[in-house]
Amino acid sequence: MFEPDKIWQTGIAVMLAVAGGLARLLNAKDTQQLQWGRILSELFISGFSGIMVLLLSRNFELSGDWIGVICGMAGWTGPRILDIIAKIVGKSIGMNVPIEQEEENNPENNPGTKL
């Protein structure tokens, strides 16, 4: 899983994912309301998302540049990318994994949203 010659790539991927998660937090409108517990949990989720995407990217033999971009974006999206990965992996092993939608992003709960 983690070859010694790819440890640096793993570290950079995690840092990019955490930076993506931090950028999303700083971009939020309610930055004054953030508490340390939420910040740490969001950054952990972003780092974990980055590792999952890194492993998938290596499987598809993507270049280092693509891996960096994708890991950064995985950190930005956080738990949503984990839902997508769960759905893809579930389909590949024949298991139905439902993706839970957030209230604000669910078109059924927002009549003004076009499908």
C-alpha positions in Angstrom: 0.0 0.0 0.0 2.6 2.6 1.0 5.9 1.9 -0.7 8.9 3.6 0.9 9.8 5.5 -2.3 6.2 6.9 -2.4 6.1 8.2 1.1 6.9 11.8 0.0 4.0 11.6 -2.5 1.7 10.5 0.3 2.8 13.4 2.5 2.3 15.9 -0.3 -1.1 14.5 -1.2 -2.3 14.7 2.5 -0.9 18.3 2.8 -2.8 19.3 -0.4 -6.0 17.7 0.8 -5.7 19.4 4.2 -5.0 22.7 2.4 -8.1 22.2 0.3 -10.2 21.6 3.4 -8.7 24.6 5.1 -9.4 26.7 2.0 -13.0 25.6 2.1 -13.3 26.5 5.8 -11.8 29.9 5.2 -14.1 30.5 2.2 -17.2 29.8 4.4 -19.4 32.8 5.2 -19.5 31.9 8.9 -15.8 31.9 9.7 -16.3 33.7 13.0 -18.5 30.8 14.2 -15.8 28.2 13.7 -14.6 26.2 16.8 -11.4 24.3 17.2 -13.2 21.0 17.3 -14.9 21.5 14.0 -11.7 22.8 12.4 -9.8 19.7 13.5 -12.5 17.3 12.4 -12.9 19.0 9.0 -9.1 18.9 8.5 -9.0 15.2 9.5 -11.8 14.3 7.1 -10.0 16.3 4.3 -6.7 14.4 4.9 -8.5 11.1 5.0 -10.3 12.0 1.7 -6.9 12.8 0.2 -5.5 9.5 1.1 -8.4 7.6 -0.3 -8.2 9.5 -3.6 -4.4 9.1 -3.7 -4.8 5.3 -3.5 -7.4 5.3 -6.2 -5.3 7.6 -8.4 -2.3 5.3 -8.0 -4.5 2.4 -9.1 -5.4 4.3 -12.3 -1.7 5.2 -12.8 -2.3 9.0 -12.9 0.6 11.4 -13.1 1.9 13.1 -10.0 0.4 16.4 -11.1 -3.0 15.0 -11.5 -2.8 13.2 -8.2 -2.0 16.5 -6.5 -4.9 18.3 -8.1 -7.3 15.6 -7.4 -6.2 15.2 -3.7 -6.5 19.0 -3.2 -10.0 18.9 -4.6 -10.8 15.9 -2.5 -9.8 17.9 0.6 -12.1 20.7 -0.6 -15.1 18.4 -1.0 -14.4 16.4 2.1 -17.2 14.0 3.1 -19.0 14.3 -0.3 -16.1 12.7 -2.1 -16.1 9.8 0.4 -19.8 9.2 -0.4 -18.9 9.1 -4.1 -16.0 6.7 -3.5 -18.3 4.5 -1.3 -20.9 4.4 -4.1 -18.2 3.4 -6.8 -16.6 0.8 -4.6 -20.0 -0.6 -3.6 -21.0 -1.0 -7.2 -17.8 -2.7 -8.1 -18.3 -5.3 -5.3 -22.1 -5.6 -6.0 -23.3 -3.7 -2.9 -25.8 -0.9 -3.0 -24.5 2.1 -1.0 -27.0 5.0 -0.7 -25.5 8.5 -0.8 -27.0 10.8 1.8 -27.6 14.3 0.4 -27.2 17.4 2.5 -30.4 19.3 3.2 -29.3 22.5 1.3 -28.1 20.6 -1.7 -31.1 18.4 -2.0 -33.3 19.6 -5.0 -36.4 18.0 -3.4 -36.1 20.3 -0.4 -35.3 23.4 -2.5 -38.2 24.1 -5.0 -36.2 26.8 -6.7 -33.5 24.4 -7.8 -33.6 23.2 -11.4 -32.8 19.5 -12.0 
